């Protein structure tokens, strides 16, 4: 079986492996979706299957909420 994460990843991120891995995929996904939607949060939330409020929380968490069209 092939894995995306080498054993060293888990050793280096003990206790935070889930959040670390999620951040590696989630932030680029959010950015790409916002680019596709030209910054329209409602459309982006629909594409991602998220509530708009949840999308806003995630954008804020990654410092992307007040991007002002800089996608």
Order of alpha helices (4+ residues) and beta strands (2+ residues): alpha-alpha-alpha-alpha
